[in-house]
Every structure is written in structure tokens, then in C-alpha cells.
Amino acid sequence: QNEREMEEICRVVDRPMMANMVRGGHSPDLSPQRLRDIGFRLAVYPMIPFGAAIHAMRAAVEALRDGLPPALETNFGEIKTLVGFDDYYATEQRYVA
């Protein structure tokens, strides 16, 4: 619930600790450096990429609705690489008769 409790748990638990940082959640919003200083060895920010993706999708759809090209667009080749199609196609080639 607060920094003092976070410091305490890192001190009393003899294991590497992970901070699950959800902005607007129960824990205070601390920087990665502050979390290291407290004793956390790993911090995850699960909602940050998700929220950014939602924001970008909304902006792209609004631009399309208004007849404009989306400001930031990833081309299909980049998308295929990012999601692993290149590896999939390479594996597929091993089985082509």
C-alpha cells in the first residue's frame, strides 16, 4: 500500500522480489531506480503497453473515420516480423514437397 510496506517486504522475505506496477493501483507509482533501491529485482508494468496500444488504435480509427492517414503506421512487413511470420514461413519451407 505504501513505500514503507514495500521496503519491509523486501527486507523480511529472503527471495528476489517482483513489483507489479499498475498505475492507479494500490502500490505507489515508483521509478525503476527507486524500486531497485528498495530491494525489488524485477518490476513489471503490464498495463502501460496495453494502454498505449489502445490510445494508438483509437487515434488510428479516428483518423480513418475523418479520411486521414493514421499518424503512426506500421507496414505489413514490419507486422509480419513482429508477430513471428518470418520464422513461421521459414519453418513452413522445411515441409514443402
DSSP file with accessible surface (Angstrom, degrees, kcal/mol):
  #  RESIDUE AA STRUCTURE BP1 BP2  ACC     N-H-->O    O-->H-N    N-H-->O    O-->H-N    TCO  KAPPA ALPHA  PHI   PSI    X-CA   Y-CA   Z-CA
    1    1 A Q              0   0  133      0, 0.0     2,-0.3     0, 0.0     3,-0.0   0.000 360.0 360.0 360.0 -23.6    0.0    0.0    0.0
    2    2 A N     >  -     0   0   60     25,-0.1     4,-2.0     1,-0.1     5,-0.2  -0.947 360.0 -95.0-154.3 171.3    2.9    2.3    0.5
    3    3 A E  H  > S+     0   0   68     -2,-0.3     4,-2.7     1,-0.2     5,-0.2   0.871 118.6  56.7 -61.2 -39.4    6.7    2.6    0.2
    4    4 A R  H  > S+     0   0  153      1,-0.2     4,-2.3     2,-0.2    -1,-0.2   0.930 108.8  46.4 -60.3 -45.4    7.4    1.6    3.8
    5    5 A E  H  > S+     0   0   79      2,-0.2     4,-2.5     1,-0.2    -1,-0.2   0.894 111.3  52.5 -64.5 -37.0    5.5   -1.6    3.4
    6    6 A M  H  X S+     0   0   13     -4,-2.0     4,-1.8     1,-0.2    -2,-0.2   0.914 110.4  47.4 -65.8 -42.1    7.3   -2.3    0.1
    7    7 A E  H  X S+     0   0   76     -4,-2.7     4,-1.7     1,-0.2    -2,-0.2   0.921 111.9  51.8 -62.5 -41.8   10.7   -1.8    1.8
    8    8 A E  H  X S+     0   0   74     -4,-2.3     4,-2.5    -5,-0.2     5,-0.3   0.928 107.9  49.5 -62.6 -46.4    9.6   -4.0    4.7
    9    9 A I  H  X S+     0   0   72     -4,-2.5     4,-1.9     1,-0.2    -1,-0.2   0.904 111.0  50.1 -64.7 -36.9    8.6   -6.9    2.5
   10   10 A C  H  < S+     0   0   20     -4,-1.8    -1,-0.2    -5,-0.2    -2,-0.2   0.850 112.9  48.1 -68.4 -30.7   11.8   -6.8    0.6
   11   11 A R  H  < S+     0   0  169     -4,-1.7    -2,-0.2    -5,-0.2    -1,-0.2   0.891 117.2  38.4 -76.0 -40.0   13.8   -6.8    3.8
   12   12 A V  H  < S+     0   0   85     -4,-2.5     2,-0.6    -5,-0.1    -2,-0.2   0.749 101.4  75.2 -89.5 -22.0   12.0   -9.7    5.5
   13   13 A V     <  -     0   0   53     -4,-1.9     2,-1.6    -5,-0.3    -1,-0.1  -0.817  69.3-151.2 -95.3 120.6   11.5  -12.0    2.5
   14   14 A D        +     0   0  143     -2,-0.6    -1,-0.1     2,-0.0    -3,-0.1  -0.410  66.6  84.8 -89.3  59.1   14.7  -13.8    1.6
   15   15 A R  S    S-     0   0  184     -2,-1.6    -2,-0.1    -5,-0.2     2,-0.1  -0.977  93.0 -82.9-148.6 155.6   13.8  -14.2   -2.1
   16   16 A P        -     0   0  110      0, 0.0     2,-0.3     0, 0.0    24,-0.1  -0.428  53.0-141.5 -60.4 134.9   14.1  -12.0   -5.2
   17   17 A M  E     -a   40   0A  36     22,-0.5    24,-2.6    -2,-0.1    25,-1.3  -0.812  11.3-154.5-108.1 145.2   11.1   -9.7   -5.2
   18   18 A M  E     -a   42   0A 102     -2,-0.3     2,-0.5    23,-0.2    25,-0.2  -0.955   6.6-148.5-117.6 134.9    9.0   -8.5   -8.1
   19   19 A A  E     -a   43   0A   5     23,-2.8    25,-2.7    -2,-0.4     2,-0.9  -0.898   3.8-154.1-102.3 125.7    6.9   -5.3   -8.2
   20   20 A N  E     -a   44   0A  87     -2,-0.5     2,-0.8    23,-0.2     7,-0.2  -0.859  18.2-161.5 -98.2  98.1    3.7   -5.4  -10.2
   21   21 A M        +     0   0    5     23,-2.9     2,-0.6    -2,-0.9    26,-0.4  -0.747  18.0 170.2 -93.9 107.6    3.3   -1.7  -11.1
   22   22 A V    >   -     0   0   55     -2,-0.8     3,-2.8    23,-0.1     5,-0.2  -0.961  35.2-126.8-115.9 111.4   -0.2   -0.8  -12.2
   23   23 A R  T 3  S+     0   0  140     -2,-0.6     3,-0.1     1,-0.3    -2,-0.0  -0.384  99.3  19.1 -60.3 128.1   -0.6    3.0  -12.4
   24   24 A G  T 3  S+     0   0   90      3,-0.2    -1,-0.3     1,-0.2    -3,-0.0   0.469 105.7 116.2  87.5   1.9   -3.6    3.9  -10.4
   25   25 A G  S <  S-     0   0   37     -3,-2.8    -1,-0.2     2,-0.2     4,-0.1   0.078  85.8 -78.9 -85.3-157.4   -3.4    0.6   -8.5
   26   26 A H  S    S+     0   0  146     -3,-0.1    -5,-0.1     2,-0.1    -3,-0.1   0.801 105.8  74.1 -80.4 -30.4   -2.7    0.0   -4.8
   27   27 A S  S    S-     0   0   48     -7,-0.2    -3,-0.2    -5,-0.2    -2,-0.2  -0.559  92.2-101.0 -84.2 151.2    1.1    0.5   -4.8
   28   28 A P        -     0   0   38      0, 0.0     2,-1.2     0, 0.0    -1,-0.1  -0.330  39.4-105.0 -66.2 152.4    2.7    3.9   -5.2
   29   29 A D        +     0   0   95     -4,-0.1     2,-0.3    -8,-0.1    -6,-0.0  -0.680  53.5 174.9 -82.6  96.1    4.0    4.8   -8.6
   30   30 A L        -     0   0   17     -2,-1.2    -3,-0.0     1,-0.1    -9,-0.0  -0.795  30.9-112.5-108.3 150.1    7.7    4.4   -8.2
   31   31 A S     >  -     0   0   63     -2,-0.3     4,-2.5     1,-0.1     5,-0.2  -0.320  31.6-110.3 -71.8 157.8   10.5    4.7  -10.7
   32   32 A P  H  > S+     0   0   66      0, 0.0     4,-2.3     0, 0.0     5,-0.2   0.899 120.4  53.3 -55.0 -39.3   12.5    1.6  -11.6
   33   33 A Q  H  > S+     0   0   95      1,-0.2     4,-2.5     2,-0.2     5,-0.2   0.924 108.4  48.5 -64.0 -42.4   15.5    3.1   -9.8
   34   34 A R  H  > S+     0   0   74      2,-0.2     4,-2.2     1,-0.2    -1,-0.2   0.911 109.8  52.5 -64.7 -39.9   13.5    3.6   -6.6
   35   35 A L  H  X>S+     0   0    2     -4,-2.5     5,-2.5     1,-0.2     4,-1.7   0.916 110.1  48.6 -61.6 -41.2   12.2    0.0   -6.8
   36   36 A R  H  <5S+     0   0  128     -4,-2.3    -2,-0.2     1,-0.2    -1,-0.2   0.926 109.9  52.0 -62.0 -44.7   15.8   -1.2   -7.1
   37   37 A D  H  <5S+     0   0  100     -4,-2.5    -2,-0.2     1,-0.2    -1,-0.2   0.871 108.8  50.7 -60.6 -37.3   16.9    0.9   -4.1
   38   38 A I  H  <5S-     0   0   17     -4,-2.2    -1,-0.2    -5,-0.2    -2,-0.2   0.841 128.4 -96.4 -69.7 -32.6   14.0   -0.5   -2.0
   39   39 A G  T  <5S+     0   0   19     -4,-1.7   -22,-0.5     1,-0.3     2,-0.2   0.425  74.9 138.6 130.0   1.7   15.1   -4.1   -2.9
   40   40 A F  E   < -a   17   0A  11     -5,-2.5    -1,-0.3    -6,-0.2   -22,-0.2  -0.545  30.7-168.8 -76.8 141.7   13.0   -5.2   -5.8
   41   41 A R  E    S+     0   0A 169    -24,-2.6     2,-0.3     1,-0.3   -23,-0.2   0.547  72.5  30.4-105.1 -12.5   14.9   -7.1   -8.5
   42   42 A L  E     -a   18   0A  98    -25,-1.3   -23,-2.8    -7,-0.1     2,-0.4  -0.993  60.9-171.8-147.3 138.0   12.1   -7.1  -11.2
   43   43 A A  E     -a   19   0A  31     -2,-0.3     2,-0.4   -25,-0.2   -23,-0.2  -1.000   5.7-164.8-131.1 133.9    9.4   -4.7  -12.0
   44   44 A V  E     -a   20   0A  50    -25,-2.7   -23,-2.9    -2,-0.4    -2,-0.0  -0.930  10.8-167.7-117.1 144.1    6.6   -5.3  -14.5
   45   45 A Y    >   +     0   0   55     -2,-0.4     3,-0.7   -25,-0.2   -23,-0.1  -0.693  17.2 170.2-125.3  73.4    4.3   -2.6  -15.9
   46   46 A P  T 3> S+     0   0   62      0, 0.0     4,-0.7     0, 0.0    -1,-0.1   0.787  71.9  46.0 -65.3 -29.1    1.6   -4.7  -17.5
   47   47 A M  H 3> S+     0   0   93    -26,-0.4     4,-3.1     2,-0.1     5,-0.3   0.673  93.4  77.3 -91.2 -14.9   -0.9   -2.0  -18.4
   48   48 A I  H <> S+     0   0   71     -3,-0.7     4,-2.4     2,-0.2     5,-0.2   0.968 100.6  38.7 -62.6 -53.5    1.5    0.6  -19.8
   49   49 A P  H  > S+     0   0   86      0, 0.0     4,-2.4     0, 0.0    -1,-0.2   0.913 117.5  51.9 -63.8 -37.8    1.9   -1.1  -23.3
   50   50 A F  H  X S+     0   0  116     -4,-0.7     4,-2.4     2,-0.2    -2,-0.2   0.939 111.2  46.2 -62.8 -46.7   -1.8   -2.1  -23.3
   51   51 A G  H  X S+     0   0   38     -4,-3.1     4,-2.4     1,-0.2    -1,-0.2   0.901 112.4  50.7 -63.1 -40.8   -2.9    1.4  -22.6
   52   52 A A  H  X S+     0   0   60     -4,-2.4     4,-2.5    -5,-0.3    -1,-0.2   0.900 109.7  51.1 -64.1 -39.2   -0.5    2.8  -25.2
   53   53 A A  H  X S+     0   0   42     -4,-2.4     4,-2.7    -5,-0.2    -2,-0.2   0.924 109.8  49.2 -64.6 -42.9   -1.9    0.3  -27.8
   54   54 A I  H  X S+     0   0   55     -4,-2.4     4,-2.6     2,-0.2     5,-0.2   0.936 111.2  50.2 -61.6 -44.3   -5.5    1.3  -27.0
   55   55 A H  H  X S+     0   0  140     -4,-2.4     4,-2.3     1,-0.2    -2,-0.2   0.931 112.7  46.3 -59.3 -46.5   -4.6    5.0  -27.4
   56   56 A A  H  X S+     0   0   57     -4,-2.5     4,-2.5     1,-0.2    -1,-0.2   0.897 111.8  51.1 -65.4 -40.1   -2.8    4.4  -30.7
   57   57 A M  H  X S+     0   0  111     -4,-2.7     4,-2.6     2,-0.2     5,-0.2   0.919 110.5  49.0 -64.5 -42.8   -5.7    2.2  -32.0
   58   58 A R  H  X S+     0   0  165     -4,-2.6     4,-2.6    -5,-0.2     5,-0.2   0.932 111.9  48.5 -60.6 -46.1   -8.3    4.9  -31.1
   59   59 A A  H  X S+     0   0   48     -4,-2.3     4,-2.3    -5,-0.2    -2,-0.2   0.909 112.2  49.1 -62.1 -41.0   -6.2    7.6  -32.8
   60   60 A A  H  X S+     0   0   29     -4,-2.5     4,-2.5     2,-0.2    -2,-0.2   0.930 112.8  46.3 -65.4 -44.0   -5.8    5.5  -36.0
   61   61 A V  H  X S+     0   0   94     -4,-2.6     4,-2.7     1,-0.2    -2,-0.2   0.907 112.2  51.1 -66.9 -39.3   -9.5    4.7  -36.2
   62   62 A E  H  X S+     0   0   93     -4,-2.6     4,-1.9    -5,-0.2    -1,-0.2   0.911 110.2  49.7 -64.2 -40.6  -10.4    8.3  -35.6
   63   63 A A  H  <>S+     0   0   17     -4,-2.3     5,-3.2     2,-0.2    -2,-0.2   0.939 111.9  47.8 -62.8 -45.7   -8.0    9.4  -38.4
   64   64 A L  H ><5S+     0   0  111     -4,-2.5     3,-1.7     1,-0.2    -2,-0.2   0.918 109.5  53.5 -61.0 -42.0   -9.5    6.8  -40.8
   65   65 A R  H 3<5S+     0   0  170     -4,-2.7    -1,-0.2     1,-0.3    -2,-0.2   0.884 109.9  48.1 -58.5 -37.9  -13.0    8.0  -39.8
   66   66 A D  T 3<5S-     0   0   95     -4,-1.9    -1,-0.3    -5,-0.2    -2,-0.2   0.354 121.4-107.9 -87.2   6.0  -12.0   11.5  -40.7
   67   67 A G  T < 5S+     0   0   66     -3,-1.7    -3,-0.2     1,-0.3    -2,-0.1   0.695  79.6 124.3  78.2  20.0  -10.5   10.5  -44.0
   68   68 A L      < -     0   0  101     -5,-3.2    -1,-0.3    -6,-0.2    -2,-0.1  -0.796  67.0-107.2-110.7 153.5   -6.9   11.0  -42.9
   69   69 A P        -     0   0  102      0, 0.0     4,-0.0     0, 0.0    -1,-0.0  -0.547  47.6 -97.5 -73.2 143.8   -4.0    8.5  -42.9
   70   70 A P        -     0   0   25      0, 0.0     3,-0.1     0, 0.0   -10,-0.1  -0.347  28.7-130.4 -59.4 141.1   -3.1    7.3  -39.4
   71   71 A A  S    S+     0   0  102      1,-0.2     2,-0.5   -12,-0.1   -11,-0.0   0.904  95.6  33.0 -62.8 -44.7   -0.1    9.4  -38.0
   72   72 A L  S    S+     0   0  163    -16,-0.1     2,-0.4     2,-0.0    -1,-0.2  -0.960  76.2 170.3-117.4 118.8    1.9    6.3  -36.9
   73   73 A E        -     0   0  141     -2,-0.5     2,-0.5    -3,-0.1     0, 0.0  -0.991  24.8-149.2-133.1 132.8    1.5    3.3  -39.1
   74   74 A T        -     0   0   66     -2,-0.4    -2,-0.0     2,-0.0     2,-0.0  -0.863  28.9-125.8 -96.0 129.2    3.5    0.0  -39.1
   75   75 A N     >  -     0   0   87     -2,-0.5     4,-2.2     1,-0.1     3,-0.3  -0.286  23.2-106.2 -75.6 164.7    3.7   -1.5  -42.5
   76   76 A F  H  > S+     0   0  137      1,-0.2     4,-2.7     2,-0.2     5,-0.2   0.863 118.5  56.8 -61.0 -36.5    2.6   -5.1  -43.1
   77   77 A G  H  > S+     0   0   35      1,-0.2     4,-1.9     2,-0.2    -1,-0.2   0.923 108.7  46.5 -60.9 -43.6    6.2   -6.3  -43.5
   78   78 A E  H  > S+     0   0   99     -3,-0.3     4,-2.9     2,-0.2    -1,-0.2   0.903 111.4  51.9 -64.2 -41.7    7.1   -5.0  -40.0
   79   79 A I  H  X S+     0   0   73     -4,-2.2     4,-2.4     2,-0.2     6,-0.2   0.934 107.9  51.5 -61.0 -45.9    3.9   -6.5  -38.5
   80   80 A K  H  X>S+     0   0   55     -4,-2.7     5,-2.7     1,-0.2     6,-0.6   0.914 113.1  45.5 -58.6 -42.2    4.8   -9.9  -40.0
   81   81 A T  H ><5S+     0   0   81     -4,-1.9     3,-0.9     3,-0.2    -2,-0.2   0.941 111.7  51.8 -66.2 -45.8    8.2   -9.8  -38.5
   82   82 A L  H 3<5S+     0   0  135     -4,-2.9    -2,-0.2     1,-0.2    -1,-0.2   0.861 113.0  43.5 -60.5 -38.4    7.0   -8.6  -35.1
   83   83 A V  H 3<5S-     0   0   94     -4,-2.4    -1,-0.2    -5,-0.2    -2,-0.2   0.495 120.4-103.8 -91.6   0.0    4.4  -11.4  -34.7
   84   84 A G  T <X5S+     0   0   26     -3,-0.9     4,-2.0    -4,-0.6    -3,-0.2   0.615  75.6 135.3  97.2  12.3    6.8  -14.1  -35.9
   85   85 A F  H  ><S+     0   0   80     -5,-2.7     4,-3.3    -6,-0.2     5,-0.3   0.873  71.1  60.2 -62.3 -36.7    5.6  -14.8  -39.5
   86   86 A D  H  > S+     0   0   72     -6,-0.6     4,-2.1     1,-0.2    -1,-0.2   0.937 108.6  43.2 -58.1 -44.9    9.2  -14.8  -40.8
   87   87 A D  H  > S+     0   0  119      2,-0.2     4,-2.5     1,-0.2    -1,-0.2   0.900 113.5  52.5 -65.9 -40.2   10.0  -17.7  -38.5
   88   88 A Y  H  X S+     0   0  144     -4,-2.0     4,-2.7     1,-0.2    -2,-0.2   0.939 110.5  46.9 -60.4 -46.7    6.7  -19.4  -39.4
   89   89 A Y  H  X S+     0   0   88     -4,-3.3     4,-1.9     2,-0.2    -1,-0.2   0.884 110.8  52.3 -65.5 -37.4    7.4  -19.1  -43.1
   90   90 A A  H  X S+     0   0   61     -4,-2.1     4,-0.8    -5,-0.3    -1,-0.2   0.929 112.0  45.7 -63.9 -43.2   11.0  -20.5  -42.7
   91   91 A T  H >< S+     0   0   59     -4,-2.5     3,-1.0     1,-0.2     4,-0.5   0.919 109.0  56.5 -64.9 -40.0    9.7  -23.5  -40.8
   92   92 A E  H >< S+     0   0   85     -4,-2.7     3,-1.7     1,-0.3     4,-0.4   0.889  98.8  61.1 -59.1 -37.6    7.0  -24.0  -43.4
   93   93 A Q  H >< S+     0   0  122     -4,-1.9     3,-0.9     1,-0.3    -1,-0.3   0.788  93.0  64.7 -63.8 -26.2    9.7  -24.2  -46.1
   94   94 A R  T << S+     0   0  174     -3,-1.0    -1,-0.3    -4,-0.8    -2,-0.2   0.740 107.1  43.0 -67.3 -20.4   11.2  -27.3  -44.4
   95   95 A Y  T <  S+     0   0  171     -3,-1.7     2,-0.3    -4,-0.5    -1,-0.2   0.364  82.4 117.2-109.5   4.2    8.0  -29.2  -45.1
   96   96 A V    <         0   0   88     -3,-0.9    -3,-0.0    -4,-0.4    -4,-0.0  -0.581 360.0 360.0 -76.6 130.1    7.3  -28.1  -48.7
   97   97 A A              0   0  143     -2,-0.3    -1,-0.1     0, 0.0    -2,-0.1  -0.473 360.0 360.0 -84.7 360.0    7.4  -31.0  -51.1
